[in-house]
Amino acid sequence: MHPLSEKAGECARYIKEHNEALVISHIDADGVTSAAIMCKTLEREGMDYEVRFLKQLDSAALNEIADMGKQLVIFTDLGSAMTDPINALGINAVIADHHQPSGEGEYHLNPHLFGINGANELSGSGATYLIGRAMGSNRDLAGLAVVGAIGDLQDSREGRLIGINRQILEEGVEAGVLSFEPDIRLFGRQTRPIHKLLEYCSDPYIRGITGDKEGCLRFLYDLGINLKENDWRRWIDLRKDEKQQVVSGLMRLCMASGIPPYKVERLVGEVYTLLKEEEGTELRDASEYSTLLNATARYGHAEIGLAVCMGDRADAYAFAHNLQMQHRRNLSNGLNFVREEGVTTLENLQYFHARDNIQDTIVGIVAGMSASIKGVNRKLPMIALADAEDGIKVSARGTQGLVRRGLNLAVALRESAEQVDGSGGGHDIAAGATIPRGAEEKFISILNEKIGLQLGDGYE
């Protein structure tokens, strides 16, 4: 048995020694699915539980948790960076996380502690699933683990799930809740009109397609694709030969624009379908499901996303759908802000400060999407700042190419934030921090230097 599975078994047995638990999780798709997997597992064990979602786990939050005096606290998709404070406060804890850890702990399941990369080989929901699987017959929860992994972009490097994520996927297939196949890797296969699917393509950025509605319509018309049959056709409505036409046409455009082959290859990869969900809904596709959950969690309604994951397809799902519409509008407005205000470019990074124009809970998503904006340098990591209740929220997004060259945003943000009395962490390709107001200029200067050191002399 792999040591990771052994540790999951230890955590499972320890949880079973208790009759109630407080579940603490993060406010994103991976956090919501992590909480759902644990709650379903506890429910099946007949255990009482409460759930709380946190934007970040800091000293104030930990003190509040400690004061609650719960017999067991289960941290999912967070906790690894706070193991010492958790122990110091005497919180009886189990941690299922995948962010870079700062310590160990007796019941601490984190892939990094076993030489496994938590950025693309196992998500927080995946770690939670391993504990759930060890507690009983819970392999049907693999679908939620895959949704969490996709929401955490764990498939972006290879165009497919790898590592422990792959094993979880295969277990979901065996359980009859998942399927996977090669297809176009653009968001909205189940729900978006074809031209909208193409318009929002940003990886790779395709001139005449990305952000160009008329260009997309013209491209599809020239291919002879019928766009309407009573209503706008979606990707799932196309015949196999029509899909092949579109993909081939996109690849020709990419090659003609001089886009490197490895970027063109990202257009096609694995997609993941949840077989128990209704076709044509957001919940059928892992990518769209994860975005729906992000829409609930980022706007203070993570409990709605949790209810959807737990099976509510009535009121909670309708509420989540409305939140997603709002989420899309806010992301569009955020992108327009960056487009109009522009970004500041330094030697080793580029950044924008949204202040109160973009919510701190979605500024990281906007940072990732800003690669589609004309004039943005795709060879530099994007750093986004926004006002938050507790200071300035920082979100950073890199690329797989930069990570291959040594970029580790988790380390860079943590070390830079600490030098201005802040805190940070995350993954090599995506990370976040919170810093005091007024420290932005100093922080960016330090971060620029640290990223430069990571990338070395070969940086262009």
C-alpha positions in Angstrom: 0.0 0.0 0.0 1.3 3.5 -0.9 2.2 5.5 2.2 -0.3 8.2 1.1 -3.1 5.6 1.3 -1.8 4.3 4.6 -2.0 7.9 6.0 -5.5 8.2 4.6 -6.4 5.0 6.4 -5.0 6.4 9.7 -7.0 9.6 9.3 -10.2 7.6 8.5 -9.8 5.4 11.5 -9.3 8.4 13.7 -12.4 10.2 12.4 -14.4 7.0 13.1 -13.4 7.2 16.8 -15.6 10.3 17.1 -19.3 10.8 16.8 -19.3 14.4 15.6 -17.1 16.8 13.6 -16.7 20.4 12.5 -15.7 20.6 8.8 -13.8 23.7 7.8 -13.2 24.2 4.1 -12.1 26.8 1.5 -14.3 29.0 -0.7 -13.6 27.7 -4.1 -14.7 24.7 -6.2 -12.1 22.4 -4.7 -13.0 23.5 -1.2 -16.8 23.1 -1.8 -16.3 19.6 -3.3 -13.9 18.7 -0.5 -16.5 19.7 2.1 -19.2 17.7 0.2 -17.2 14.6 0.0 -16.4 14.7 3.7 -20.0 15.6 4.7 -21.4 12.8 2.6 -18.9 10.4 4.2 -19.8 11.5 7.7 -23.5 11.3 6.9 -23.1 7.7 5.7 -21.2 6.9 8.9 -24.1 8.3 11.0 -21.9 11.1 12.4 -23.2 14.6 13.2 -21.4 17.5 11.5 -21.3 21.2 11.0 -19.7 23.0 8.1 -18.0 26.3 7.8 -16.3 27.9 4.8 -13.4 30.4 5.1 -11.8 32.7 2.7 -8.5 32.1 4.5 -7.3 30.2 7.6 -5.5 32.8 9.8 -4.9 33.2 13.5 -8.2 34.9 14.2 -10.1 32.1 12.4 -8.2 29.5 14.3 -8.8 31.2 17.7 -12.5 31.2 16.9 -12.4 27.5 15.9 -10.5 26.6 19.1 -13.1 28.5 21.3 -15.9 26.4 19.8 -14.4 23.4 21.7 -15.4 20.8 19.1 -14.2 17.2 19.8 -12.9 17.0 16.2 -12.2 19.5 13.4 -11.6 18.3 9.9 -9.9 20.8 7.6 -10.4 20.2 3.9 -8.5 22.1 1.2 -6.8 24.2 3.8 -4.9 23.8 7.0 -1.5 22.6 5.8 0.1 26.0 6.1 -1.2 26.4 9.7 -0.3 23.0 11.3 1.9 24.6 14.0 -0.8 27.1 15.2 -3.4 24.4 15.0 -1.3 22.2 17.3 -0.4 25.1 19.6 -4.1 25.9 20.2 -4.8 22.3 21.0 -7.3 21.8 18.2 -8.0 18.1 17.7 -7.6 18.1 13.9 -7.5 16.0 10.8 -6.2 17.9 7.7 -6.9 16.9 4.1 -5.1 19.5 2.0 -2.8 19.8 -1.1 -1.2 23.3 -0.7 2.4 23.5 0.1 2.7 22.6 3.8 4.6 24.3 6.6 4.6 21.3 8.9 3.4 17.7 9.4 1.0 16.7 12.2 -0.2 13.3 13.2 -3.4 13.2 11.0 -2.3 15.3 8.1 -2.9 14.1 4.6 -1.0 16.2 2.0 0.6 14.9 -1.2 3.6 17.1 -0.8 4.6 15.2 2.4 4.8 12.1 0.2 6.8 13.5 -2.7 3.6 14.1 -4.8 2.9 17.4 -6.4 -0.3 19.0 -5.0 -0.5 21.4 -7.9 -1.4 18.8 -10.5 -1.3 15.3 -9.1 -3.8 15.5 -6.2 -6.3 18.2 -5.3 -7.8 19.0 -1.9 -11.0 17.2 -2.8 -8.9 14.3 -4.0 -7.1 14.1 -0.6 -10.5 14.2 1.1 -11.8 11.5 -1.2 -8.9 9.2 -0.2 -10.0 9.5 3.4 -13.6 9.0 2.5 -12.8 6.0 0.5 -10.9 4.6 3.4 -13.9 5.1 5.6 -16.4 3.1 3.6 -18.0 2.4 0.2 -17.7 5.9 -1.2 -16.2 5.5 -4.7 -19.3 7.2 -6.1 -17.8 10.4 -4.7 -14.9 10.3 -7.2 -17.0 12.5 -9.5 -16.9 15.3 -7.0 -13.2 14.8 -6.5 -12.6 15.2 -10.3 -14.8 18.3 -10.3 -12.6 19.8 -7.6 -9.4 18.8 -9.4 -10.6 20.4 -12.6 -11.7 23.5 -10.7 -8.2 23.7 -9.4 -6.8 23.5 -12.9 -5.0 20.3 -12.1 -5.3 19.1 -15.7 -3.9 22.2 -17.3 -0.3 21.2 -17.5 -0.8 17.9 -19.3 -4.2 18.4 -20.8 -5.4 15.5 -18.7 -5.5 14.3 -15.1 -2.4 12.6 -13.9 -1.0 11.0 -10.7 -3.4 10.2 -7.9 -6.0 12.2 -9.7 -5.9 9.7 -12.5 -6.4 6.8 -10.1 -9.5 8.6 -8.7 -10.8 9.2 -12.2 -10.5 5.5 -13.0 -12.3 4.6 -9.8 -15.1 7.0 -10.8 -15.3 5.3 -14.2 -15.5 1.9 -12.5 -18.3 3.2 -10.2 -20.2 4.4 -13.2 -20.3 8.1 -12.3 -17.6 9.4 -14.7 -16.5 9.1 -18.3 -13.6 10.8 -20.2 -12.7 11.3 -23.8 -10.5 13.5 -26.0 -12.3 16.6 -27.2 -11.9 20.4 -27.5 -10.8 21.8 -24.2 -12.8 25.1 -24.3 -15.2 26.1 -21.5 -18.9 25.7 -22.1 -19.2 22.5 -24.2 -22.5 21.7 -22.6 -24.2 25.1 -22.4 -22.5 27.8 -24.6 -23.4 28.6 -28.2 -20.5 27.5 -30.4 -19.4 31.0 -31.3 -19.3 32.0 -27.6 -17.3 28.8 -26.8 -14.6 30.1 -29.3 -14.8 33.8 -28.4 -13.7 33.1 -24.8 -10.7 30.9 -25.8 -7.6 32.3 -24.2 -5.2 29.4 -24.1 -3.9 29.7 -26.7 -4.8 33.3 -27.7 -6.0 33.1 -31.3 -6.0 36.3 -33.3 -9.4 36.8 -35.0 -11.1 34.4 -32.6 -10.3 35.3 -29.0 -12.5 38.1 -27.8 -13.8 38.6 -31.4 -17.5 37.7 -31.7 -17.7 38.7 -35.3 -14.5 36.8 -36.1 -15.9 33.7 -34.5 -19.2 33.9 -36.5 -17.2 34.5 -39.7 -14.9 31.5 -39.0 -17.8 29.1 -38.4 -19.7 30.4 -41.4 -16.7 29.9 -43.7 -16.4 26.3 -42.4 -20.1 25.7 -43.3 -21.2 25.1 -39.8 -24.9 25.6 -39.2 -25.1 27.7 -36.1 -28.8 27.5 -35.4 -31.5 24.8 -35.3 -34.4 26.5 -33.5 -31.8 27.8 -31.1 -28.0 28.4 -31.0 -26.2 25.1 -31.3 -23.8 24.1 -28.6 -20.7 22.0 -28.9 -22.6 18.9 -27.8 -25.1 19.5 -30.6 -22.4 19.2 -33.3 -21.8 15.9 -35.2 -18.4 14.3 -34.9 -17.4 15.5 -38.4 -18.4 19.1 -37.6 -16.3 19.0 -34.4 -13.3 17.8 -36.4 -13.9 20.6 -39.0 -13.8 23.2 -36.2 -10.8 21.8 -34.5 -8.8 21.5 -37.8 -9.8 25.0 -38.7 -8.6 26.4 -35.3 -5.3 24.5 -35.6 -4.7 26.0 -39.1 -5.4 29.5 -37.7 -3.0 28.9 -34.9 -0.2 27.6 -37.1 -0.7 30.5 -39.6 -0.4 32.9 -36.6 2.9 31.3 -35.6 1.6 29.9 -32.3 4.1 27.2 -31.1 2.9 23.6 -31.6 2.8 22.8 -27.8 0.3 25.7 -27.4 -1.8 24.5 -30.3 -2.0 21.0 -28.7 -3.7 22.5 -25.7 -6.9 22.9 -27.8 -7.6 19.2 -27.6 -7.3 17.0 -24.5 -9.4 15.1 -22.1 -12.8 16.2 -21.0 -14.7 14.7 -18.1 -18.4 14.0 -18.0 -20.5 13.3 -14.9 -22.8 10.5 -16.1 -25.5 10.9 -13.5 -26.2 14.5 -14.3 -28.6 15.8 -17.0 -27.1 16.4 -20.4 -27.0 20.1 -21.5 -26.6 21.4 -17.9 -23.6 22.8 -16.2 -23.4 19.8 -13.9 -22.8 17.4 -16.8 -19.3 18.7 -17.5 -16.6 18.8 -14.8 -15.3 22.2 -15.9 -18.7 23.9 -16.0 -19.7 22.2 -12.7 -16.6 23.6 -11.0 -17.3 27.1 -12.4 -20.9 26.9 -11.0 -19.4 26.0 -7.6 -16.9 28.9 -7.8 -19.8 31.2 -8.5 -21.5 30.2 -5.2 -18.4 30.2 -3.1 -16.9 33.5 -4.3 -20.0 35.4 -3.5 -20.5 34.3 0.1 -22.8 31.4 -0.7 -20.6 28.3 -0.5 -23.4 26.6 1.4 -25.5 26.7 -1.8 -22.7 25.0 -3.7 -22.4 22.5 -1.0 -26.2 21.8 -1.2 -25.8 21.2 -5.0 -23.0 18.8 -4.4 -25.1 17.0 -1.8 -27.8 16.5 -4.4 -30.2 19.5 -4.3 -31.3 20.0 -7.9 -34.2 22.3 -7.1 -33.9 25.6 -5.1 -30.1 25.4 -4.5 -29.4 24.6 -8.1 -31.6 27.4 -9.3 -29.9 29.9 -6.9 -26.5 28.6 -8.0 -27.4 29.1 -11.6 -28.4 32.7 -11.0 -25.2 33.3 -9.1 -23.3 32.0 -12.1 -24.9 34.5 -14.4 -23.9 37.2 -12.0 -20.4 35.7 -11.8 -20.0 35.8 -15.6 -21.1 39.5 -15.7 -18.7 40.4 -12.9 -15.8 38.6 -14.7 -16.7 40.4 -17.9 -16.7 43.7 -16.1 -13.4 42.8 -14.4 -11.8 42.0 -17.8 -13.1 45.3 -19.2 -11.5 47.1 -16.2 -8.1 45.5 -16.9 -8.5 46.2 -20.6 -9.3 49.9 -20.1 -6.8 50.6 -17.2 -4.0 48.4 -18.6 -1.3 46.6 -16.7 2.1 47.8 -15.4 5.0 45.8 -16.7 8.2 45.2 -14.7 11.2 43.1 -15.6 9.9 39.9 -14.2 6.1 40.4 -13.7 3.1 42.4 -14.8 0.4 43.6 -12.4 -2.8 45.6 -12.0 -4.4 47.0 -8.9 -8.2 46.8 -9.1 -8.8 48.5 -5.7 -12.5 48.2 -5.2 -13.4 47.7 -8.8 -13.1 43.9 -8.7 -14.1 41.8 -5.8 -11.1 40.3 -4.0 -12.7 36.9 -4.2 -12.7 36.9 -8.0 -9.7 39.0 -8.8 -7.5 35.9 -9.2 -9.9 34.5 -11.8 -9.7 37.8 -13.7 -5.9 37.7 -13.5 -6.0 34.2 -15.1 -8.4 35.3 -17.8 -6.5 38.5 -18.6 -4.2 36.5 -20.9 -6.8 37.0 -23.5 -6.5 40.8 -23.4 -4.5 42.5 -26.2 -1.2 43.9 -25.0 -0.8 41.5 -22.1 2.6 39.8 -22.1 2.0 36.1 -21.9 5.7 35.5 -21.1 5.3 37.2 -17.7 3.3 36.1 -14.6 0.2 38.2 -13.9 -0.2 39.7 -10.4 -3.5 41.2 -9.4 -4.2 43.3 -6.3 -7.6 44.3 -4.9 -9.0 45.8 -1.7 -10.2 43.4 0.9 -11.6 43.7 4.4 -8.3 42.6 6.0 -5.9 44.5 3.8 -4.9 44.0 0.2 -5.6 40.7 -1.6 -2.9 39.5 -4.0 -3.6 36.8 -6.6 -0.9 35.6 -9.0 -1.1 33.4 -12.1 1.7 31.9 -14.1 2.0 29.5 -17.0 3.3 26.0 -17.4 6.2 27.3 -19.5 7.3 29.6 -16.6 6.9 26.8 -14.0 9.1 24.6 -16.2 11.7 27.4 -16.1 11.6 27.6 -12.3 8.7 29.8 -11.3 7.2 29.0 -8.0 4.6 31.6 -7.1 3.7 29.9 -3.8 7.2 30.5 -2.5 7.7 33.9 -4.1 4.4 35.3 -2.7 4.9 33.8 0.8 8.4 35.1 1.1 7.5 38.5 -0.3 4.4 38.9 1.8 6.3 38.0 5.0 8.7 40.9 4.3 5.8 43.3 4.5 4.1 41.7 7.5 1.7 39.7 5.3 1.1 36.0 4.5 0.8 34.0 1.4 1.0 30.6 -0.2 -0.6 28.3 -2.8 0.9 26.5 -5.8 3.8 27.0 -8.1 1.5 28.2 -11.0 -1.2 30.0 -8.9 -0.9 31.5 -5.5 -2.3 34.2 -3.2 -1.4 36.5 -0.4 -2.8 39.1 1.9 -0.7 42.2 2.7 -1.3 45.4 4.7 -2.7 48.5 2.9 0.1 50.8 1.8 2.6 48.0 1.3 1.7 47.3 -2.3 4.7 49.1 -3.9 7.3 47.5 -1.6 5.7 44.1 -2.0 5.7 44.3 -5.8 9.3 45.4 -5.9 10.3 42.4 -3.6 8.2 40.0 -5.6 9.7 41.2 -8.9 13.2 40.5 -7.6 12.3 37.0 -6.2 10.6 35.9 -9.4 13.7 37.1 -11.3 15.9 34.9 -9.2 13.6 31.9 -9.7 13.7 32.4 -13.5 17.4 33.0 -13.7 19.5 34.5 -16.4 17.7 32.7 -19.2 14.6 34.9 -18.8 13.4 36.8 -21.8 
